[in-house]
Amino acid sequence: MEESGRLPGVQSVAVAHQISVANVAEGNTIFEIIGRPQHGSSNESSSRRVSGGYFSTMYARLSRGRYFSETDDASKPRVMIVNQSFARKYFSGEDPMANRYGMTPRNQR
């Protein structure tokens, strides 16, 4: 990826494991909102693994929080960015940043 960023005319480079508009089950994650009762059901949302520069490369505007960074790795707590649709669906009237989540990739259920 670093070599691609050095090519003439390239302003920003990022990697995603799946294109952002793809809506396939392989990119879904089962998650729970820590502290909320599950009542035998689970929440499922699409998810994508992306590199630190992904959102700035895509010119995505961040409303709150922070973008991922290259220092976010497996040795540190997992972080996530949620979109407004996710926030409305699971946190209507609440602050999604005030919650903790547990995630399980669909293929690891």
C-alpha positions in Angstrom: 0.0 0.0 0.0 2.9 2.4 0.8 4.3 1.9 -2.7 0.9 2.8 -4.3 0.8 6.0 -2.3 4.1 7.1 -3.8 2.9 6.9 -7.4 2.6 10.2 -9.3 -0.8 11.8 -8.8 -1.9 9.5 -6.0 -3.2 11.6 -3.1 -4.4 8.9 -0.7 -4.5 5.1 -0.5 -6.6 2.8 1.6 -7.7 -0.9 1.7 -11.0 -2.5 2.4 -11.7 -6.2 2.6 -15.0 -5.6 0.6 -16.4 -2.7 -1.4 -18.4 -0.3 0.8 -21.6 -0.6 -1.1 -21.7 -4.5 -1.2 -24.5 -5.9 0.8 -23.6 -9.5 1.3 -23.9 -11.8 4.3 -20.2 -12.5 4.3 -19.6 -8.9 5.5 -22.1 -9.1 8.3 -21.3 -9.1 12.0 -23.4 -10.3 14.9 -23.1 -7.9 17.8 -24.5 -7.2 21.2 -24.7 -4.0 23.1 -23.1 -4.7 26.4 -25.5 -4.2 29.3 -28.7 -4.6 27.2 -30.7 -7.8 27.6 -30.6 -10.0 24.4 -33.8 -11.9 25.0 -32.5 -14.8 22.9 -32.1 -12.6 19.8 -29.1 -11.1 18.2 -28.3 -7.9 16.3 -26.7 -8.2 12.9 -25.2 -5.4 10.8 -23.0 -5.2 7.8 -19.3 -4.5 8.6 -16.1 -3.9 6.7 -12.5 -4.1 7.8 -10.6 -1.1 6.5 -7.2 0.4 6.8 -6.5 3.5 8.8 -6.8 6.0 5.9 -10.0 4.5 4.5 -12.4 7.2 5.5 -10.3 10.1 4.6 -9.5 8.5 1.2 -13.3 8.2 0.7 -13.8 11.8 1.8 -16.2 10.6 4.4 -17.2 13.2 6.9 -16.9 12.2 10.6 -19.6 13.6 12.8 -18.1 12.6 16.1 -15.3 10.5 17.5 -12.2 9.7 15.5 -11.1 8.0 12.3 -9.2 4.7 12.5 -5.5 5.0 12.6 -2.6 2.8 11.5 -1.8 2.2 15.2 -5.2 0.5 15.7 -4.0 -3.1 15.6 -4.8 -6.5 17.2 -2.8 -5.6 20.3 -5.3 -2.8 21.2 -9.0 -2.7 22.0 -11.2 -3.0 18.9 -12.7 0.3 17.6 -15.6 0.9 15.2 -17.2 3.7 13.3 -21.0 3.5 12.8 -23.1 5.4 10.3 -26.2 7.3 11.0 -28.5 4.5 9.9 -26.9 2.2 12.4 -27.2 4.8 15.2 -30.9 5.4 14.4 -31.8 1.7 14.2 -30.1 0.6 17.5 -29.9 3.9 19.5 -32.9 6.0 18.7 -32.6 8.9 21.1 -29.4 7.6 22.7 -25.8 8.2 22.3 -24.1 5.3 20.4 -20.7 6.4 21.7 -21.8 5.9 25.3 -22.1 2.1 24.7 -19.8 -0.8 24.5 -20.2 -3.6 22.0 -19.3 -7.2 21.6 -18.9 -8.5 18.0 -18.8 -11.9 16.3 -18.1 -12.2 12.6 -20.9 -14.1 10.9 -18.6 -17.0 9.8 -17.6 -17.5 13.5 -21.0 -18.1 15.0 
